[in-house]
Structure formats: C-alpha cells, structure tokens
Amino acid sequence: MTGTSKKEQTHERILRSAARAIRQEGYQGVSVADIMKDAGLTHGGFYAHFPSREALLAESLEAAAAESMHSLQEAIRKAPTDKGLEALLDTYLSDAHAKHPERGCSLAALGSETRRQSGEVRSVTTEQVRRMLELLEGQLPAGAADQRQEQALAALSTMVGALLISRAVNDSKLAQSFRTAAKRAVSNKRR
C-alpha cells in the first residue's frame, strides 16, 4: 500500500472485509455495521467511503472477483505450459476452495442470490463471468472460436455447479465426488 493515502487504505480494508463477509454470509446476511466493525471502524465512517450499501456491495464484489481471478491466474502461471487447464481446475475445485467460500469464487457463493440484487451488482457479476470465460477459453485446446466459447460456457457451468453442490451437501465423500467428476468432465479425462 505504498503511496496510498490513509483514506485509500481504509477503503481497501472495508472492501476486503465486505468481500469476505458477502461470500460467507450472502448479500442479506451482513450489515454495514458488521462490515465496518470487522474492518475495525465505526458505522459512522461508512458514508465517507461509499454513497450507499449497493455501492459497497458492487465494489466489494469486484474486489472478490479480482481476488479469485488472481488466484486462478497464478495457478495457471505456475503450471507447465500444457497444464494450465488442469491447474485451474485443481485450484477452483480444491478442498480448500470448497471449505472457504469467504475466500473464493463469488459466483459459487452468491450465484442464486445475485439475481435479486441491483443492476449494478448484476453488472459486476456479468463482467466476472465474462472474465472467467475468457480465462477458460485461453486454456482450452485450440479449435474454432465458437467451439472454444461453447466449451468454456459448459466448463464454467460445470465448475460452479460442482462447487456449489459440494458446499451444499453434508457428505464429504459425495462433495468430493462432485468436484472430481467436474474436473474429469471439463478436462475430458477418464479414470
């Protein structure tokens, strides 16, 4: 945070707190007061940083999406050239990602709730989906553009669905089976 003002640092701290909270508790599960308290601030300082709760939700969702994207890009960057898709799948469908929605993909954590949110929040989600699709397309085997796009659409749907279901069930073996099956389906690998 070198070169940033105290206000910018505080703003970032609020965003990090809100990004964690909404992924963990959902859009309606946290209040501005809770977020500010978690960030070590008083509720009264909120409006010095955000014009509304909706603005906080949209901006914190952007922060959460950027964090998730960075994690996936790092996994790809560290992988051997021909293993990017595998690294992406291993990271996204990992036990750690499944167990910690507050640090992971907001699509899987908030997907069904997002349709009830403001246009501003839904626009952030739409952009997140586009970036994820682009990232996936870049890892898929070469082929016609429309085929790669369709494969990326199916891959993202499979990945998010598997993660969502694995978090919803209380049987850890079944949860793992969903994530394993999704990895195989997206990578076209058989046992």
N, C-alpha and C positions, 0 to 999 in steps of 0.2 A: 504494500500500500504506500510505497514511497511516492512522494509527490502529490498525494491526495490530501484534501482538506479534512479537518475533523468531521465536518458535516457529511462529506462523501463516505468517510469510514463508517460513521454511524448509520448512514443509509444502507451501506452494504451489509452491516451487521443485522439490521432489521430484515433485509431481503433474505439473508441466509436462514434466519430464524423462521421467517414466514414460509420459505420454500420447504424446509424440513416439516414444519407443522402441517401445511396443507396436504403434503404427500402422506403424512402419518394419520391425520385425523379427518381429512376431507375438507372441502370448502366451507361447509357449515359447522364443522367440528371445532373450529378455533375462532377466537375473537381477537380484535385488535389489541385489547388489553392483555390477553395471553401472549401474543406475539411480542409486544413491547416489553412485557415482564421478562420473557425468555431472552430478549436481547439486552436485558439489564437497564431498561429505560422506563420512564413513566408514560402512562397512556396519553398525557397531555402533550407530549412532544410529537405525536404521530403526524399531525397536520403540518408540521414544519417540513415533512418529508414526502407526504402523499396527499393528493387532493381528496381521495376517497378510499374506502375499503376496496372497491372494484379496481382502482388503480394499483393498490398494493397487491391484490390477487394476480392481476395480469403481469406486473413486473416480477413478482416472486415466481410465477410460473415460467417466465422467460429465464430467470436465473436457474431454476430447477432443470429446465430443458437443456440449458447450456452446460450445466454440470454433468448431466447424463451423457450428452453428446461428447463432451471432452473425454469422459471415461471410455466410451466406445472407440473413439478415435485413437486414444493412447493404446488400447489393446491391439488395434489394427497396426499401428505404427511399430509396436514392439514385436509383432509376429513376422515370421518369414514371409517373403513376398507372396507366395501362393497360399498362405494360411490365414489371410485376413478375415474371410467369412467365418472360418472356424473360431478364430479368436473373438470376433464379435459375438457369435452365438454362445461361446463359453462364458463370456463376461455377462451378457444380458440374461442368460438362463442359469446363472450360477446360484448356488445355495445362498451365498451372501446377499445377492440382489433380491432373491425371494424373501429372505428373512428381514430385510431392512428397506421397506418401501420409502421411508423418510429420506433415504439417500439415493433412491433410484428413479426409474422412469416414471414421469408423471402420467403418461398415457395409461400404464397399467394400474397406477394408484388411483387415478381420478377419472378414468375414461367414462364410466356410466354417469357420473355426476356432472361432467363438463357440459353436456347438452342442456342443462338447466341454468347455465351461467350466462353472463352478459356476452354481447357480441365481441367485446374487447378480449375477454378471456378465451372465447372460442377461436378468435383470430390467432392468438398466440399458439393455441393447440394445433390449429391448421398448419401454421408455419413449422411447428415442431414435427408434425407428421411429414411434411414435405422434405425437411432436412434429413429425417430418418430414412425416407425412401431413397433420397439421393445417395446417402451413405451406403445403403444396402445395394443399390444398383451398381455402385463402384466396386463392390466386392463379388458380384455375381460373374459367372463365366461369360465371356464375350458372346454376343449374339445380336440379333436385331433389337433396336431400341424399344419397340413395342413389347417384345418378349421379355426383355430385362425389366421393363416397367411393371408388367403383369407379375413377373416372378417376385419383384420387390414388394408389390402390394400383398401378394399371398404370404411372403415371408414375414412381413411386419404384422399382418393379422395373426399369423400362427404364433409368433413370438409373444406378442402382447397377450393374446388369449391364453397361451400356456402359462405365462407368468401370473396372470390374473386368477386363473383356476387353481394353480398350485398354492396361491396365497389363501384361497377361499376354503380349501378342504383341510380337515384336521388329521388327515392320514399322511404322514411324511413320505411313506413309500409311494403312495398314489401321486402326491405332489411332485416327487422326483420323476416319476414315470411320465407325467405330462411334459415336463421340461426336456427329458431325454428324447421323447418321441418328437417334440418340436425341433430339436437340434437335427435329428435324423431326417425329418421331412424337409426342412429348409436346405440342408446340405446334400440332400439326395443320397444319404448313406444308409446302408442296411447294416444289420447286426454283424 
